[in-house]
């Protein structure tokens, strides 16, 4: 039951961000779901660019939970984009 709710919430967020950030998310929808061995250098570069843009937006957010995620992402950047 919890997994279904989390999955539903994630889908809702994805749909919302897809509408709001249509140009930025073009061609990267499935990148997070691919295995590391299937990602190309181009996928990785686009994903990193989108993540940087998202971090910039979240860093200016006034929602504490978003800021916390941004701070964690910033601290672990090297491991995330590796």
N, C-alpha and C positions, 0 to 999 in steps of 0.2 A: 504494500500500500504506500509506504514512504517512497520507494523507488519510483512508483508511478507518478506521484505528486511532483517529485523532483524532476522527472523527465518531462512532465507536462509544463512545469514552470520554465524549464530550460527552452522548450519549444516556443513558448510564448515570448520569451526574451529574444530568441533568435529571430522570430518573425518580426517583432518590433524593430530590432536593429537592422534587419534586412530592408524594411521600409524606409527607415531614417537614413541609413548609411549605404544606400544602394550602390553608388559608384565605388566606394571604398571596398565593399565586400564582393564585388564582381570577381568571379573566377577563384575565390578562396573558400567557398561554402564548405567543400568537402575536405579541405586540407587538414583540419584537426582530426578527422576521422581516419586518415590514411596512416598506414604503418610507416615508420621511419625509413624503411627500405624502399618505399614507393614514392617518397617526396623527391621532387627534383630541386635543383638549386633555385630555379625560378619560383617554385612554390614557396620555398623557405624565405626568399627575399621579399616576396609579396606579403607573406604572413608576418614577417618582422616589421614591415612598413605599416601594415594595418594595426599591429599591436602597439607600435610607437604612437600612432594617431589616437588609438583608444586610450592609451595611458595619459596622453596630453589632455584629452577630454575629461577623463576620470580625475586627474590631479586637480582640476578646477571645480570639481563637483563639491557640493555641500552636503552630500549624503555620506555620513561617517563610514558605512560599510564599504562603499565604493573606494573611498580614500584608503581604507585599510588594505583592500585588495591591491590597489595601486602601489602602496608602500611595499608590500610583500613582493610584488612583481619587480619593482625597481631593485630590491635587495638581491633577488635571485635571477636577474636578467641574463647573466652569462650562462646559467644552467638551462634557462627556458629556451633561449635561441640557439643553443648548441646543437 
